[in-house]
Amino acid sequence: MKAVSLRKFCLPAIAILLFVVASAPAFADDDDPPSIVARVSSLNGNVSFEPSGENEFAQASLNYPVTTGDRIYTDQGARAEFETGNIAVRISGNTDITTTNLSDRFMQFGLSQGTARFRAYSLSEDQSIEIDTPNAAFTVLRAGNYRVETFPDSDTTFVTVTSGELEISGTEDSAIVHAGQSVRLTGS
């Protein structure tokens, strides 16, 4: 009699356990953390942080994780840096930057105003880094040092390649900028 009642309770429990195990990957996909997370590695002055999906800035803090859609703004005279394993982004005062996309293969940053320096320590063949400004998109082609300054009031962007190589893509043309070169872009 005891064996029958034990079997009566075990079969439904096993069925529920199998359902939970079989459906776990479907539930886990939505809750998985991002594949690439940057971290705020340096702060100096008033630096604000707006997490993805939020509409209010808060004071940025050291070692805070930066993921896709997060936005960082530095006040006059402030500076900040955030980094992943193979790229560091240093931003000067009066800069507004968004991490548009951070994944294993594609990193995209939106620089709406101010100055940012990008240091790509390494870049694999299947990895791409893009910097978008109001004037053009810049794709990093090789590891190196890049400075991008954008001034929305004058509709101007400057890019300087200290080392490495990048491609500028505009509405009609594209061009390669090599180490030691600077380019000034105006309009769209």
C-alpha positions as CSV (number, residue, x, y, z in Angstrom):
1,M,0.0,0.0,0.0
2,K,2.8,2.4,0.8
3,A,4.5,1.7,-2.5
4,V,1.4,2.6,-4.4
5,S,0.9,5.9,-2.7
6,L,4.6,6.8,-3.1
7,R,4.3,6.1,-6.9
8,K,1.1,8.2,-7.0
9,F,3.0,11.3,-5.7
10,C,6.3,10.7,-7.5
11,L,4.9,10.6,-11.1
12,P,3.4,14.1,-10.9
13,A,6.5,15.5,-9.3
14,I,8.7,14.0,-12.0
15,A,6.4,15.4,-14.7
16,I,6.6,18.9,-13.2
17,L,10.4,18.7,-12.8
18,L,10.7,17.7,-16.5
19,F,8.5,20.6,-17.6
20,V,10.6,23.1,-15.6
21,V,13.9,21.7,-16.9
22,A,12.7,21.6,-20.5
23,S,11.3,25.1,-20.4
24,A,14.1,26.8,-18.4
25,P,16.2,27.9,-21.5
26,A,13.1,29.7,-22.9
27,F,12.7,31.7,-19.7
28,A,16.4,32.2,-19.2
29,D,17.0,34.0,-22.6
30,D,15.1,37.1,-21.5
31,D,16.9,37.3,-18.2
32,D,20.4,36.6,-19.4
33,P,22.9,39.4,-18.7
34,P,24.4,41.2,-21.6
35,S,27.3,39.5,-23.3
36,I,29.6,42.6,-22.9
37,V,29.5,44.9,-19.9
38,A,31.8,47.9,-19.6
39,R,32.5,49.5,-16.2
40,V,33.1,53.1,-15.2
41,S,36.8,53.0,-14.4
42,S,37.5,56.7,-13.7
43,L,35.6,59.8,-12.6
44,N,36.6,63.4,-12.1
45,G,34.0,66.1,-11.5
46,N,30.3,66.0,-12.0
47,V,29.4,63.0,-14.2
48,S,25.8,61.8,-14.7
49,F,24.6,58.4,-15.7
50,E,21.2,57.5,-17.2
51,P,20.6,53.7,-17.4
52,S,18.8,52.3,-20.4
53,G,15.1,52.6,-20.2
54,E,15.2,55.4,-17.6
55,N,14.4,59.1,-18.1
56,E,16.4,60.6,-15.3
57,F,20.1,61.0,-14.7
58,A,21.8,60.1,-11.4
59,Q,25.4,60.7,-10.2
60,A,27.8,58.2,-11.8
61,S,29.8,56.0,-9.5
62,L,33.1,54.2,-9.9
63,N,33.0,50.6,-11.2
64,Y,29.3,51.0,-12.1
65,P,28.4,48.6,-15.0
66,V,27.6,50.2,-18.4
67,T,25.5,48.2,-20.8
68,T,23.6,48.7,-24.1
69,G,21.5,51.9,-24.1
70,D,23.2,53.5,-21.1
71,R,24.1,57.2,-21.4
72,I,26.9,59.2,-19.7
73,Y,27.1,63.0,-19.5
74,T,30.0,65.0,-18.1
75,D,29.6,68.6,-16.9
76,Q,32.1,71.4,-17.7
77,G,35.5,70.4,-16.5
78,A,34.5,66.9,-15.7
79,R,36.1,63.7,-17.1
80,A,35.2,60.0,-17.1
81,E,36.4,56.7,-18.5
82,F,34.6,53.4,-19.1
83,E,36.1,50.3,-20.4
84,T,35.5,46.7,-21.5
85,G,38.2,44.1,-22.0
86,N,39.6,45.5,-25.3
87,I,38.4,49.2,-25.5
88,A,38.6,52.2,-23.2
89,V,36.5,55.3,-23.8
90,R,37.7,58.6,-22.2
91,I,35.3,61.5,-22.2
92,S,36.0,65.2,-21.6
93,G,33.7,67.9,-20.1
94,N,30.4,68.8,-21.7
95,T,30.2,65.4,-23.4
96,D,27.1,63.3,-24.0
97,I,27.7,59.7,-25.1
98,T,25.4,56.6,-25.3
99,T,26.5,53.0,-25.5
100,T,24.1,52.2,-28.3
101,N,25.1,48.6,-28.6
102,L,27.6,46.4,-26.6
103,S,27.9,42.8,-27.7
104,D,30.7,40.3,-28.4
105,R,30.9,41.3,-32.0
106,F,29.6,44.8,-32.3
107,M,30.2,47.9,-30.1
108,Q,28.4,51.1,-31.1
109,F,28.6,54.4,-29.4
110,G,26.5,57.6,-30.1
111,L,28.5,60.8,-29.4
112,S,25.9,63.6,-29.6
113,Q,28.2,66.3,-28.3
114,G,31.7,66.8,-26.8
115,T,35.0,64.9,-27.0
116,A,35.7,61.2,-26.6
117,R,38.9,59.3,-27.0
118,F,38.7,55.7,-28.0
119,R,41.5,53.3,-27.4
120,A,41.1,49.9,-29.0
121,Y,43.7,47.6,-27.6
122,S,42.8,44.7,-29.8
123,L,40.2,44.0,-32.6
124,S,39.4,40.6,-33.9
125,E,38.3,40.0,-37.5
126,D,34.7,39.3,-36.5
127,Q,34.5,42.4,-34.2
128,S,33.4,45.9,-35.1
129,I,33.4,49.2,-33.3
130,E,31.3,52.1,-34.6
131,I,31.1,55.7,-33.4
132,D,28.1,57.7,-34.5
133,T,27.9,61.5,-34.6
134,P,25.4,63.9,-36.0
135,N,27.7,64.2,-39.1
136,A,28.8,60.7,-39.9
137,A,29.5,57.2,-38.7
138,F,33.1,56.1,-37.9
139,T,34.1,52.4,-38.1
140,V,37.3,51.4,-36.4
141,L,39.3,49.2,-38.7
142,R,42.3,48.4,-36.6
143,A,43.4,48.6,-33.0
144,G,44.6,52.1,-32.2
145,N,43.9,55.6,-30.7
146,Y,41.1,57.8,-32.0
147,R,39.7,61.2,-30.9
148,V,36.3,62.3,-31.9
149,E,34.9,65.8,-31.2
150,T,31.4,66.8,-32.2
151,F,29.9,70.3,-31.9
152,P,26.1,70.2,-32.7
153,D,25.7,74.0,-32.5
154,S,28.1,74.4,-35.5
155,D,27.2,71.1,-37.1
156,T,30.9,70.1,-37.1
157,T,32.8,66.9,-36.2
158,F,36.6,66.5,-36.0
159,V,38.2,63.1,-35.9
160,T,41.9,62.4,-35.3
161,V,43.6,59.0,-35.8
162,T,46.7,58.9,-33.7
163,S,47.3,55.3,-34.4
164,G,45.2,52.7,-36.2
165,E,42.8,53.3,-39.1
166,L,39.1,54.0,-39.4
167,E,36.4,54.4,-42.1
168,I,34.1,57.5,-42.3
169,S,30.7,56.8,-43.7
170,G,28.4,59.7,-44.6
171,T,25.2,60.0,-46.5
172,E,26.9,59.9,-49.9
173,D,30.6,59.1,-49.5
174,S,33.1,57.1,-47.4
175,A,36.8,57.5,-46.8
176,I,39.6,55.9,-44.9
177,V,41.5,57.9,-42.3
178,H,45.0,56.6,-41.5
179,A,47.3,57.1,-38.5
180,G,48.5,60.7,-38.2
181,Q,45.5,62.2,-40.1
182,S,42.7,64.4,-39.0
183,V,39.4,65.2,-40.7
184,R,36.9,68.0,-40.2
185,L,33.3,67.2,-41.2
186,T,30.4,69.7,-41.5
187,G,26.8,69.2,-42.4
188,S,25.4,65.8,-43.1
